[in-house]
């Protein structure tokens, strides 16, 4: 695994999602009740940032056409998107969030 430092825990202290770039890969980092999760930050339906979307009950709603995805699995739950978001493994170390893009 190749872990990349993506954000500090404090970056999500008052937010449910933040968008970052790891190299040239856009990533959305989410803070949910049961932990931190990461997905690709671009909707699979059309080009929209998932980090601009609405997060509720473990799901993120695309801000462009309201497709809904499960944050943990990436599964497209409601259209118009049909393809799942890529998800990435996350680990927490020393107050930082790390993401592994290689195993996605």
Steps between C-alpha positions, in 0.01 A plus 500: 500500500610855427354739754469869419440764765168649393387729782525576869218380723437864591425575130176305547430613855201716398430343159372169368701504178806665354640478148872459437738396224751220540729542205248541219226295668207695645395345833214573740567426868191450718451508877214274607393384846689173460821631346665660201451390140626602157355489149590640163385863505337505155144373448478203262201656321644840404790714612401630844696508825360262758665714768246771407218252560266446793605232754234323706454152650819360348415623151610788280272673252656639184446877484434496125224243434434359852638150443548332838797279590580288804820651639635173644454285187474762225181331376265719295172482693288745298534625143578647268843348581527126451872444547646484851754749629850362557571460870841508663636350823555753780712487814552749782847562645632779722202726437510459122285322243684281251352357177625211286420552132686192379249242627191670358 
